Amino acid sequence: MHVSLTDQLEKMVKAKVASGMYNNSSEVIRESLRFMETHEAWIYQIKLDKLRSEVNKGIKHLDRGESVDGRAFFEELNKE
């Protein structure tokens, strides 16, 4: 596999190798991809938790009888 990087990204990779934290560019790229995967999973979990929280709020509103007729709501919305 061949990967093209911008000059700035290539400098970042070379700096990481030069720091001694990584033996070569491939290690830097692999670590970056692992971090990206972890970050995406973390963001997904945050969004999922927020969605669950909002659904639970809605359920509590319904349990208290705080609801609107969906059909009437959308009919009114379409009038505007």
N, C-alpha and C positions, 0 to 999 in steps of 0.2 A: 504494500500500500504506500502510496506517495501522498503527502499532504503539503499543500502550499499555505504558507503563513505570511501575513503582512510583515513588514520590516519590524514594526513595534512588537508584535507577538514573538517573532524570532529572537529579538533581543531579550525579551522576558524569559524565554526558554533557555537561552544561553546563559543568562544571569543565574538562573536556578541551578544549572549544571555547575557553573563556576563557583557557586556558593558552597559546593561540596555536599549539598543535601541530596543530590541525585547523581547517579553515575553517567547518565546520558540523556539525550533529548527524549528518547522513547519513554523513559521512566517518568519524565515530567508530563508528557502527554497522557500516559496511562493514569497517573494520579489526578490530573485535571479532569479526565473523563469520569473517574470514580467520584470525584467531588461533585461534578455536574449531576450525576445520577442521584447521589445523596440529596443534593439541593432540590432537585425536582420532586423527589419523594417527600421531602419536608414541606415544600410548597403545596403539594397535593394534599397532605395531611392537614395543613392549616386551612385550606379551602373546604375540605370535607368536614372538619370540626365546626367551621363557621356555618356551613349549610345545615348541619345537624342542630346547632344552636337555634338557628332561625326556624327550622321545622318545629322544634320543641316549643318555641315561643308561640307559634301558630296553634299548636295543639292546646296549649294552656289557654289561649284566647277562646278557642272553640269550647273547651271544657267549661269556661265561665259564661258561655252563651254569647260571646262577642264575635258575631259573624255577620256577613252580608250575603244576600242572594247573588250568586255569581252571574247568573243570566241577566238580572236587572243591572248589575254593576257594568257589565260589558255593553248592554244596550245604551246606558247613560253615557258611557265613555265614547261610543260610536257617534252619538249625537253631537259631541263637541267637535 
